[in-house]
């Protein structure tokens, strides 16, 4: 009898179930996108996981930098260039997009493994948004990904992923795709939201109009 009482005490407390009214009253902080960002992606939650994926040469890197510029309007952005590093091609991309002056001190770049990145994100006044380029070079399996996500649940974590055909490359990245709240497919200099947040135009974002026209023979209406 005594042992049974001890076992009951050791059981974790069951959380109270939420009613519909409780759910409706819950407040979620969102990113107040405007213009073409709002038209494509609406107002997504400020925390969670996004996955940007596409084949090489599709406009994936350009879109990611454009997104960083937009996010800098709403908080601090940290870009972990774990695959490409901070070499000449990376610097040329920043210069070509003319984003450096617009992002200012709200944008910082590192090139470090996920353990070091995790420690950095735990610091006071760390970045609000973190971009990890790329998922394949992060050496995360799905379990490590879940641990990282849960450890930094107060951040917006954006993974950039290679693609194998129409899908993220590798089993772990495919699992992240199902888990991510915003899944952004890049093809022919167009971005398409396949996630939980889709704007008024159906989730379309044109990265480079001339390139999109050459790729598909027609433009996407924004």
Long-range contacts (C-beta under 8 A, 24 or more apart in sequence): 31-71, 31-74, 31-156, 32-74, 33-70, 33-199, 36-205, 36-206, 36-222, 37-70, 37-199, 37-205, 38-199, 38-200, 39-199, 39-200, 39-201, 39-222, 40-191, 40-193, 40-198, 40-199, 40-201, 40-203, 40-204, 40-205, 40-222, 41-182, 41-193, 41-197, 41-198, 41-199, 41-203, 41-205, 42-197, 42-198, 42-199, 42-200, 43-197, 44-181, 44-182, 44-196, 44-197, 45-156, 45-181, 45-197, 46-74, 46-75, 46-128, 46-156, 47-153, 47-154, 47-155, 47-156, 48-156, 48-157, 48-180, 48-181, 48-182, 49-149, 49-156, 49-157, 49-158, 49-159, 49-176, 49-179, 49-180, 49-181, 50-156, 50-157, 50-158, 50-159, 50-180, 50-181, 50-182, 50-183, 50-184, 50-195, 51-135, 51-158, 51-159, 51-161, 51-168, 51-173, 51-176, 51-177, 51-180, 51-182, 51-183, 51-184, 52-158, 52-159, 52-160, 52-161, 52-184, 52-186, 52-191, 53-160, 53-161, 53-162, 53-163, 53-167, 53-168, 53-173, 53-177, 53-183, 53-184, 53-185, 53-186, 54-163, 54-185, 54-186, 54-187, 55-162, 55-163, 55-187, 56-162, 58-186, 58-187, 58-188, 58-189, 59-186, 59-188, 59-189, 59-190, 59-191, 59-207, 59-208, 59-211, 60-160, 60-186, 61-93, 61-133, 61-160, 62-93, 62-97, 62-189, 62-207, 62-208, 63-184, 63-186, 63-191, 63-205, 63-207, 64-131, 64-133, 64-158, 64-160, 65-93, 65-94, 65-97, 65-99, 66-97, 66-99, 66-207, 67-131, 67-158, 68-99, 68-103, 68-107, 68-129, 68-131, 69-97, 69-99, 69-102, 69-103, 69-107, 71-128, 71-129, 71-156, 72-102, 72-103, 72-104, 72-106, 72-107, 74-128, 74-129, 75-106, 75-127, 75-128, 75-129, 76-106, 76-107, 76-108, 76-126, 76-127, 76-128, 76-129, 77-103, 77-106, 77-107, 77-108, 77-127, 77-128, 77-129, 77-130, 77-131, 78-108, 78-109, 78-110, 78-120, 78-121, 78-126, 78-127, 78-129, 78-130, 78-131, 79-107, 79-108, 79-109, 79-110, 79-130, 79-131, 79-133, 80-109, 80-110, 80-111, 80-112, 80-117, 80-130, 80-131, 80-132, 80-133, 81-109, 81-110, 81-111, 81-133, 82-111, 82-112, 82-113, 82-132, 82-133, 82-134, 82-137, 82-138, 83-133, 83-134, 83-136, 83-137, 84-133, 85-111, 86-111, 113-139, 114-138, 114-139, 114-140, 114-144, 114-148, 118-148, 118-151, 118-152, 121-152, 121-155, 122-151, 122-152, 127-155, 128-155, 128-156, 129-155, 129-156, 129-158, 130-155, 130-156, 130-157, 130-158, 131-158, 131-160, 132-157, 132-158, 132-159, 132-160, 133-160, 134-159, 134-160, 134-161, 134-162, 135-159, 135-160, 135-161, 135-162, 135-168, 135-170, 135-172, 135-173, 135-176, 136-161, 136-162, 136-169, 136-170, 136-173, 140-172, 141-172, 142-171, 142-172, 142-175, 142-176, 145-172, 145-175, 145-176, 146-179, 149-179, 187-215, 188-212, 188-215, 188-216, 189-215, 190-215, 190-216, 190-220
